[in-house]
């Protein structure tokens, strides 16, 4: 246990003064008798024997309150391997065509859900071939007609599952579309300022350095809206030293499940992947292009990226503390109240 304000223990010096204070108060209301020898022979009652109880409660209350003011904190030393990590932005298509179904671990899911699950395995580990990226900054950008920063670059990967849950297929025709160029440009801009944000948000400037910056761009369509085309956005990424890995997901005929009042129906999903643009983006920035026709192929692509982008590791020690003063404060308050109640009931003195 650690105390944030240990100097407050000096207040315990008040405890030896309590008997003197009580003696002084008792003298003020005392009645004088010529002799108490007869009373002494009578013996002590149970009330007299436990008379010191309120005083003992007061002493314990003072001790508990002083400990609470000293702010006890519990924690343990942790070792986190963070030295030179990779900053990774996942750029994820959530347009209507991503509703097409894909088999994943024996179940049919839409492409977006499969992409989210495999990316989660990549970032946090799957207990098998993907060990996770605990030492890397990871962020997410999703896009349809407009790109959105779904998750800022962070080392706190425990928040990723919640951010992933917020990524859903487009719900209206007005927001549908495939804006690959602007989404790629936004991801590049986020990575360009990653060092500045890292210092402000995490305060670990001396212990963490970004070794390389990577974008994983995944789409099942072709750029059909936005201010920039993918190749123009790739120029920005190249200028800022950012590598882009592009993935075209899906292939062949695709269907999606549609719920209606009469049941669930399978309907064909029209899509056309612009593989030439994705290839050009990857080649221009030093990455590679791959096509994932199923979940297994997508998993293998992430395994390949995982092997290529490695962090350089050193041990950094830190202690994670949690406040533990509340139990002591409550105990002190309860003891003090108990002392006051006893002094004004069972042990009440007149005058």
N, C-alpha and C positions, 0 to 999 in steps of 0.2 A: 504493500500500500504506500502511496505517495501523498504528501501533504503540500498543497500549493502555497499556503501561508503558515509555515511552522512557527513563526515568531509569535503568533497569537497564543501559544501555549504559556507565554508569560502571564496570562490572565489567571492561570492556576495558582499563582502566588496569593490570590485572594482567599483561597480555601483556609489556610491557617488562621486568617483573621476572623472567620465566621464564629468560632467559639467566644472570642473576645467581644464581638458585636452582640451576640445573644446574651452574654453575661451582663453587659452594660445595660441592655434593655430590661432584663429581669430585675436588676437592682432598682430601677426606677419605679417599679410597681410592687415592691416587696413590703411585707408586714413584719415588724420586728417582735420577737417573743423573747422573754428572759431565758428560756431553756427549751430545747427540743429533744432532750434525752428520753422523755417518756414516749414521744412519737416515734423515735428510732426503734424502741423495743417492740413496737407493734408489727414491724416488718413491712415489706414493700408489696403493693398490690400488682396485679398483671398490668394495669395501666401505667404504673410507675416504671415497671421493668422495660416496657416498650416505648417509654417516653422519648428516647433518643431517635426513634424512627423518622419523624419529620426532618430532623437535622441531617440524618443520613441521606434522606431523599434529596434534600437541598444540595448536599455535596455532590451526589451523583448527577443531579441535574446540571450543576455548574460544569462538571467534567464533560458531560455529553455535549453541552452547548459550545464549550470551548473547542472540542474536537470538530464540531460542525463548522464553526467559524474558520478553523484551520483548513477547511476544504479537503477532506480526504478523497483521494482518487485511486481507483483500481485500474490496473492495466498490465500489459505484458509486453516484453520486447519482441518485436517482429523483425524478420529479415526479408526484405523485398529486393529481388534482383532487377534493378532498373539502372541502366547506365546509358547505353546507346541503343535506342529503340527505333522502330519504324512507325511513321505516321501513316495510317491507312484510312482512306475515305471509301466507303462502299456506296456506289451510285446505283440505285435500284429502280427499275421500271415498274410502275404500278398502273399502267394504262389498262383499258378494257380487255385487250387481247391476252393479258396475263391471267385471265380467268380460265384459260384452257387447262384441261386436266392433265396431270402427270402422276404416274405411280411413284409412291414413296413409302418404303418399309411396309409393303403389303396393303397400302390404302391409296385411294385416289384423292388427290388434293389438287387445288389450282396451282399454277406455276409460281405465283407470288408466295404462297405459303411454303412451298418447297424451297424456294430461294431463301426465304427468311430462316428456315430451319437449318439449311446447310451453312449459311453465313454465321448463324449462332454457334454451330459446331466449330467453324473455323476460328471464331474469335475467342470462344470459351472452352473449346476442347470437346471431343466426343468420346473420350475414354479409350480410344483406339489409335488410329493413324494421325488424327488431328489432335495435337496436344494443347491447342489454344495459343493466344497471343497476350499473355499477362503483362508483358513488358512493353507493349506497343500502345500508342495512342490510336484509338479507333473512333471513327465518326460515321454517320450515315446521312445520305441525301436521297430522297425519293422524288420521283418525277412522273408526271403525265403531261398535261399541257403546260404546267408550271413546275419548276423545281422547288423543293422545300428542304430546309435543314432539319432532318428528323432527330438527329442526335449530334451534339457538338463533339469535337475531338476530346476524348477523355481516357484516363487510365482506370477509372472506376467502372469496370466492365459488368459489375453486378446490376447496373441500371439498363444494360442493353436489352434484356428480354422485354422489359416494359416499353422501351422505345419501339422495339420490333412489333409489339402488339398494336401500336398506333398506326402502323403502315397498313393501309387497306386499299382495295381496288377502288377506282373512281366510281362515284355514284351517279353522276349526271353527265349528259352528253357535252355540256359546256366546258367541263374540266377535263374531258378526255382528249388524248393526243399523245404524241411521243416527242418530247422536247429534249433530245439527247444533247444537243450543242450547249444550251444554256445550263443544263444540269452538270455537264462536264466542266464548264467554265466556273460555276459556283464551287464545285469541289476543289478545283485548282486554287481558287482564291482563298478558300478556307485553309488549305495546306500552306499557302504562301505566308500566312500570318500565324502559323501554328506556334512558332517559338514565342511570339509576343503573348499569345493567349495562355500558353503553358506557364509562363512566369507569373502572370497575373492570377490565374486560377489555382495553381498548385504550389507555387512558391518553392519549387525544387530546381531552380536554375542551375545550381552547382552540381547536382547529383544526376541530372537527366539531360541527355542530348539526343536530338533527332538525327539518326544515322542516314535515313533516306525517306522519301515521300512517295507514296503509292496510291493510285486510284484503281479500284476494281469496278469497271463499268459493265453492267449487265442489262440487256434489253432483248425483246423478241420482235421488235419492229424497226421501222425506218424513221429518221428525223422528218417530221412534217409540220413543225411549228417552231416559234422562237426567233430570237434575233441572230443567233450564231448557228452555223452548221458545225458538225462534230470536228471537222478538220481544222476550222478556225480556232475552236476551243483547244484542240490538241497543240496548236502553235503556242498558246499561252502556257500550257502545261510544260511543254518543252523548254520555253524561255525561263521558267521558274524551277527547272530541274526536277520535274515530277514525272514519274513513270506511270503509264496507264496499261493495265491489263483489261482486255475487252472480251466479253463472253456473249455469244448469241445463244439464247436458250430456245429450245423447241426445234421442231422440224417435221416435215410431212404434214399429214392431215391432223387437225386438232379439233377437239370438241369440248364443250363446257356444259355443266349441269345447270338447268334453269328450273327454279321452283315455280309452280303454277298452282292455282286452286284445284287442278285436276291431277296433280302429281308432279314428279320430277322428270324432265325431258332433256335429252342430249341434243344439243344444237351445234352445228359446225362453227368454228371461229376462224375468221379470215385474218391472216397476218402475213407480212412479208418482211423478212429480216434483211436489212441492208448490210450484208457481210462485208462488202467492199469498203464502206465507210469505217466500219469497226476495225478492219484490218489496217487501213491507212492510219487511224488514230494510234493503234498499238505500235506500228512500225515507226511512226514519227517520234514517239516518246521513248522508245527502247523497251517496250513491253512485248507481249505476244497476244495473239488472237486465238480463241478456241470456240468450238461450237459444242453445246451440251444438249443432246437430243433427249436425254433422260436424267434422272436424279443421280444415278451412278456416275455418269460422265461428268456431271457438275461437281460431284464430290471429288473426283480425281483431279479436276482442274484446280480446285482449292488446295488439294494436297501438293500439287506442283508449285503453286504460288507460295505455300507455306515453307517448302524446302528452299526456294530461291531467296526469299526475304527473311534473313535471320538477324536477330538482335545480338549485339555484343554485351555481355552481362558482367556486372560487378555487384557485390553485396552492399546494400545500404541499410543500416540499422536505424530503427526508429521505435518509439514507444507510443502505443495507443492507449490513452487514459480515458476513463469515464468517471463522472462525478458520483461520489458515494456519501455525501453529507446528509442527505434527507433522513435516513434512519436515525442518525445521531440527533438531529434537530428534533425529530418527533419524540424520541425517547426522552430528551431533556425537557421538552414541553410537558409530556405526560407526568414525569417525575415531579416537576415543579407544581403542576396542578394538584397532584396527589398530596404533596406537602402542605399546600395551602388549605386543602379540604380537611386534612387531619388536624391542622392547627386551629381551625375554626369549628370543629365538631368534637371529636373524642378528646383532643388535647387542649381544648380551649381553656384559657386561664382568666380568672376574674380577680382583680381588675386586669 
